[in-house]
Amino acid sequence: MFMRQDAPSAEVCRWRIQSEGMPIVQGYVGEERIVRLTNKETLRRLLIE
């Protein structure tokens, strides 16, 4: 469910969730904390920041 990733600094999490694990996590976080993106540019900006 989680994959280790290279992080550029200590402030960046070294773990990321795989897409297969998203349905499992979704049951715990609740609808009010889920963000659905419909614009690729918004996703790109979030990934960069």
Secondary structure, DSSP 8 states (H G I E B T S, - for coil): -EEE---SSTTS-SEEE-GGGHHHHHHHH-GGG------HHHHHHHHH-
